[in-house]
Amino acid sequence: MEFGSPCYFDNTKTGFELYLDWINQLKLEQQMEKVIVGMEPTGHYLLNLAHILKENHIKFVGVNSLHVKKSKELDDNLPTKKDVKDVKVIAQLVNDGRYAEPTIPQGVYAELRVTKKIRDLLTDDLQTVQGRILNWVDRYFPEFLTVRIYFFVGINKGLPTAIL
């Protein structure tokens, strides 16, 4: 069952206000008390919208991307990617109860999640850079890791000496 025309909005405060007005208008027209917003959670765009919906006490759910793809193929046996088709499939999956309710952490828990994500990214970047450096050393200075440098500093008859 379709209600109203599509609502296109930007990932901005003004865009979210437009979306919330559209939802409230549909609720009044259709005499609904509650709404569930279903989405395919791909990328970071979900987070801002999820916070706005949570602040406005609107339930939001996520639908697995693979489920959307498989359900699309079941309907018309064509795996084509079209936004209008995706919206209808997501709506049907939400209507059937085939969704997950995402947990959006608040406060210190949100900060911990972001910090862990940044740490993971930095660890991956460090491993990449270390691998590149080792590649360059092996390529341009193949003997570098096999050369042993012995350094000894001592005192010989009261004078400092160094042996390399």
C-alpha positions in Angstrom: 0.0 0.0 0.0 1.5 3.3 -1.0 0.8 6.6 0.7 1.6 9.9 -0.9 4.3 10.9 -3.2 8.0 10.2 -2.7 9.9 12.6 -0.4 13.5 13.5 -1.4 15.5 15.3 1.2 19.2 16.2 1.9 21.3 15.0 4.8 20.9 18.4 6.5 18.8 19.8 9.3 16.5 21.5 6.8 16.2 18.2 4.9 15.4 16.3 8.0 12.7 18.8 9.0 11.2 18.4 5.5 11.2 14.6 6.0 9.6 14.9 9.5 6.9 17.2 8.1 6.2 14.7 5.3 5.9 11.9 7.8 3.5 14.0 10.1 1.4 14.9 7.1 1.0 11.3 6.1 0.1 10.3 9.6 -2.6 12.9 9.6 -4.0 12.0 6.2 -4.0 8.2 6.9 -5.0 8.6 10.6 -2.0 6.8 11.9 -0.6 7.0 15.4 2.8 5.4 14.8 5.2 5.0 11.9 8.1 2.7 11.3 10.9 4.0 9.1 12.7 1.2 7.3 16.0 1.7 5.6 18.9 -0.2 4.0 21.7 0.9 6.3 24.6 1.5 3.9 27.2 4.0 4.9 27.3 6.7 7.5 24.2 8.6 6.2 22.1 6.4 8.5 23.5 7.9 11.7 22.3 11.4 11.3 18.8 10.3 10.2 18.7 7.7 13.0 19.5 10.4 15.7 16.8 12.7 14.3 14.2 9.9 14.2 15.1 8.8 17.7 14.8 12.4 19.1 11.3 12.5 17.5 10.3 9.1 18.9 9.9 7.5 15.5 10.9 3.8 15.3 13.5 3.1 12.7 14.7 -0.3 11.5 17.3 -1.6 9.1 16.8 -4.2 6.4 19.8 -6.4 5.3 21.1 -5.4 1.9 21.3 -9.0 0.8 17.7 -9.6 1.8 16.7 -6.7 -0.4 18.6 -8.1 -3.3 17.2 -11.6 -3.0 13.7 -10.4 -2.5 13.9 -8.2 -5.5 14.9 -11.2 -7.6 12.0 -13.2 -6.3 9.5 -10.6 -7.3 10.3 -10.2 -11.0 13.4 -12.4 -11.6 15.5 -9.4 -12.5 18.3 -8.2 -10.2 18.2 -4.7 -11.6 19.1 -1.8 -9.2 16.4 0.9 -9.1 15.6 3.1 -6.2 11.8 2.9 -6.7 12.0 -0.9 -6.8 14.2 -1.0 -3.7 11.8 1.2 -1.7 8.9 -1.1 -2.4 11.0 -4.2 -1.5 12.2 -2.6 1.8 8.6 -1.6 2.6 7.5 -5.2 2.1 10.3 -6.6 4.2 9.5 -4.2 7.0 5.8 -5.1 6.7 6.7 -8.8 7.0 8.8 -8.1 10.1 12.1 -9.0 8.4 14.2 -6.3 9.8 16.6 -5.6 12.7 16.4 -2.7 15.1 19.8 -1.0 15.2 21.3 0.1 18.4 22.6 3.7 18.2 24.9 4.3 21.2 24.6 7.5 23.1 27.2 9.5 25.1 30.4 7.8 26.1 29.4 4.6 24.4 29.1 6.4 21.1 32.5 8.0 21.7 34.0 4.6 22.5 32.6 3.1 19.3 34.1 5.9 17.2 37.4 5.6 19.0 37.6 1.9 18.3 36.7 2.4 14.7 39.5 5.0 14.3 42.0 2.8 16.1 41.1 -0.1 13.8 41.6 2.2 10.7 44.9 3.5 12.0 46.1 -0.1 12.8 45.3 -1.1 9.2 47.0 2.0 7.8 50.1 1.3 9.9 50.3 -2.3 8.6 50.0 -1.0 5.0 52.7 1.6 5.5 55.0 -1.0 7.2 54.5 -3.3 4.3 55.3 -0.6 1.7 58.5 0.4 3.5 59.6 -3.3 3.6 58.7 -3.6 -0.1 60.9 -0.5 -0.9 63.8 -1.7 1.2 63.7 -5.2 -0.4 63.4 -3.6 -3.9 66.1 -0.9 -3.7 68.3 -2.1 -0.8 68.1 -5.9 -0.9 71.2 -6.3 1.3 70.0 -3.8 4.0 68.4 -6.4 6.3 71.4 -8.8 6.1 74.1 -6.2 7.0 75.0 -6.4 10.7 76.5 -3.4 12.3 78.5 -4.0 15.5 79.2 -1.0 17.5 81.5 -1.0 20.5 82.5 1.9 22.6 85.2 1.5 25.1 88.1 3.2 26.8 91.6 2.3 25.7 94.3 3.9 27.8 92.0 6.6 28.9 90.9 7.6 25.4 87.4 6.8 24.1 87.5 4.4 21.1 84.8 3.2 18.8 84.9 0.1 16.6 82.4 -0.4 13.9 
